[in-house]
Amino acid sequence: MPNQFAIVTGGSAGIGLEIARLLARDSYDLLISGSSDKVYEAAAELSKAGVNVTPVQSDLSTPSGTQLLLDAATSSGRAIDLLILNAGIATGGAAFVDMPIEKHLQLIGLNTVSPVMTAHAIVPQMIAKGQGRVMLVSSLSALSPTPFEGVYGPSKAFLTSFGHGLREELAGTGVQITIFQPGATATQFHARAGMHKTEFGDNTWKDNPADVARQAYEALLRGDNVVPGDNGILAQKEAELRSLPEEEKARRHAKRTKPSL
Ligand SMILES: NC(=O)c1ccc[n+]([C@@H]2O[C@H](COP(=O)([O-])OP(=O)(O)OC[C@H]3O[C@@H](n4cnc5c(N)ncnc54)[C@H](OP(=O)(O)O)[C@@H]3O)[C@@H](O)[C@H]2O)c1
């Protein structure tokens, strides 16, 4: 029996790499992507589990970069059993108007356009096969405005809403959509976003990426709809976010993300 095949965007680092490690352990052949040459190092590590790993270095914030990933998936000749749409960035450390528009557009391209384009290309193959699992890596930030983080929260609200709609459309096709909404996780994510001078500059209080990935992976295999991260604090935070008015959430978020001088 050949191995199953999974694609993990942003599989070269952070949460995506941890999910890819779990998949490699469970004998999935993998196609992983990253924007930097770290993706080759990650592929070399993952292949030590005895699985076939194809690295794709591509900037998914552009449609042509996403097309490169889709072309690599097609060239593999493999049916895709599992698709993890995880690559994403935040932008922080400044107010919306003080960040260049290119940064906002890059984020929208990576966090929203790329997963839509990839799902649109791959889900039909899964429908034709009558099976497949897709995970959209959103965020707890989908539930709140995110002042001083540009359009990050809105991009994740889009992704979560997109996932709920697609899940409903796909009911009965054998194709499952799972939306993953982790809280703050100790990766390079916030440092890359330029949030050093905020509460998020400190990684010590955040969730462990390996734990977060395990929760996500187990929920994906169970077929859960939304994965909030199951530790008590996060569940409590999610309940709180759902009950607060938007302007209060915005005020609270700004206290955590407004950079100190
Ligand atoms: N960390 C958190 O606190 C947190 C919380 C909630 C949700 N999330 C979500 O979880 C996902 C993964 O985040 P993470 O914490 O694992 O981040 P991370 O450690 O920074 O890893 C991000 C991954 O995405 C890739 N990537 C970044 N920009 C890209 C681009 N333009 N084109 C293609 N690939 C690109 C990176 O590849 P390179 O390194 O090669 O660029 C890397 O593999 C994101 O969607 C994020 O929004 C994270």
The ligand as a Gaussian input file, in Angstrom:
#p B3LYP/6-31G(d) Opt

LIG

0 1
 N        2.400000      31.787000      16.229000
 C        1.226000      32.245000      16.638000
 O        1.107000      32.879000      17.716000
 C       -0.016000      31.986000      15.831000
 C       -1.254000      32.173000      16.454000
 C       -2.407000      31.953000      15.715000
 C       -2.328000      31.562000      14.391000
 N       -1.115000      31.386000      13.815000
 C       -1.082000      31.005000      12.404000
 O       -0.339000      29.808000      12.247000
 C        0.283000      29.780000      10.958000
 C        1.738000      29.418000      11.127000
 O        2.353000      30.379000      11.949000
 P        3.729000      30.091000      12.725000
 O        3.588000      30.635000      14.067000
 O        4.134000      28.689000      12.541000
 O        4.697000      31.065000      11.892000
 P        6.234000      30.921000      11.492000
 O        6.986000      30.156000      12.513000
 O        6.665000      32.311000      11.156000
 O        6.182000      30.034000      10.141000
 C        5.519000      30.550000       9.025000
 C        5.639000      29.592000       7.859000
 O        5.040000      30.230000       6.714000
 C        6.030000      30.391000       5.680000
 N        5.871000      31.690000       5.016000
 C        5.954000      32.935000       5.542000
 N        5.810000      33.860000       4.595000
 C        5.628000      33.188000       3.432000
 C        5.441000      33.583000       2.082000
 N        5.395000      34.863000       1.709000
 N        5.310000      32.609000       1.146000
 C        5.364000      31.317000       1.487000
 N        5.529000      30.866000       2.734000
 C        5.671000      31.806000       3.691000
 C        7.346000      30.348000       6.405000
 O        8.378000      29.974000       5.482000
 P        9.813000      30.748000       5.607000
 O       10.207000      30.672000       7.057000
 O       10.705000      30.015000       4.694000
 O        9.524000      32.156000       5.184000
 C        7.078000      29.298000       7.458000
 O        7.176000      28.019000       6.913000
 C        0.031000      31.162000      10.340000
 O       -1.019000      31.092000       9.419000
 C       -0.380000      32.021000      11.529000
 O       -1.231000      33.071000      11.163000
 C        0.041000      31.580000      14.493000

